[in-house]
């Protein structure tokens, strides 16, 4: 079984994209978690 090491910056970029999807504050896009 082989494994590939990815650069740390790639992981940080993915985390940023996921966080912006879940916690996005852009109301126009309609994304993000809606709190009651």
Secondary structure, DSSP 8 states (H G I E B T S, - for coil): -------HHHHHHHHHHHHHHHH---GGGT-S----
